[in-house]
Amino acid sequence: MKSAVIPQVRVEPELRAELEAVLHQGETLSEFVEASVRNAVGFRRVQMRFHERGQAAWEHYQSTGVSVSADEVLAKLQARLNAKRKQIGG
């Protein structure tokens, strides 16, 4: 599969200087931009899935009237956190 090129982005010289100042030893600007784009795409996917789950939950609630209280949700999350901490020895 052929690789594709991401369009060039014009930035102020100050931003370019800041960017170059935070590059790791041996890291290129292109590598940094690619990693940043990959991270942004991943974050957007997580956001989209979160929104989709929220929308589905809202639609389920509207059609059934069944919901879970905030206290129940927090208790389940706390239990999951406690189990994970126990698993990793924390």
C-alpha positions in Angstrom: 0.0 0.0 0.0 1.3 3.4 -0.9 1.8 6.0 1.8 0.0 9.3 1.7 1.1 12.8 2.5 -0.5 15.0 5.1 -1.0 18.6 3.9 1.6 21.1 5.1 0.5 23.3 7.9 1.7 26.9 8.2 2.5 28.0 11.8 4.0 31.0 13.4 7.8 30.9 13.8 7.3 30.9 17.6 5.3 27.8 17.5 7.8 26.1 15.2 10.6 27.0 17.6 8.6 25.7 20.6 8.0 22.5 18.7 11.6 22.0 17.8 12.5 22.7 21.5 10.4 19.7 22.7 11.6 17.1 20.2 13.3 14.1 21.7 16.9 13.3 20.9 17.0 12.1 17.3 13.3 12.7 16.7 12.3 14.4 13.5 9.6 17.0 13.0 7.8 14.6 10.7 7.9 11.8 13.3 6.4 14.2 15.9 3.7 15.3 13.6 2.8 11.8 12.6 2.6 10.7 16.3 0.5 13.7 17.1 -1.9 13.0 14.3 -2.2 9.4 15.3 -2.9 10.4 19.0 -5.5 12.9 17.9 -7.3 10.3 15.7 -7.3 7.9 18.6 -8.7 10.5 20.9 -11.4 11.4 18.5 -12.4 7.8 18.1 -12.7 7.5 21.9 -14.8 10.6 22.0 -17.1 9.3 19.2 -17.6 5.9 21.0 -18.3 7.7 24.3 -20.9 9.9 22.6 -22.5 6.9 20.9 -22.7 5.0 24.2 -24.3 8.0 25.8 -26.8 8.4 23.0 -27.7 4.8 23.2 -28.2 5.0 27.0 -30.3 8.0 26.6 -32.5 6.4 24.0 -32.8 3.3 26.1 -33.9 5.4 29.1 -36.4 7.3 27.0 -38.0 4.1 25.7 -37.9 2.1 29.0 -37.8 4.6 31.8 -35.2 2.4 33.4 -32.0 4.1 34.7 -29.2 3.5 37.1 -28.6 6.0 39.9 -25.3 8.0 40.1 -24.6 6.3 43.4 -24.8 2.8 41.8 -22.6 3.9 38.9 -20.0 5.3 41.3 -20.1 2.2 43.5 -19.5 0.0 40.5 -16.6 2.2 39.3 -15.1 2.2 42.8 -15.3 -1.6 42.9 -13.6 -1.9 39.5 -10.8 0.5 40.7 -10.4 -1.4 44.0 -10.1 -4.7 42.1 -7.5 -3.3 39.7 -5.5 -1.9 42.5 -5.6 -5.2 44.3 -4.6 -7.0 41.0 -1.5 -4.7 40.6 -0.6 -4.7 44.2 -1.5 -1.1 44.9 
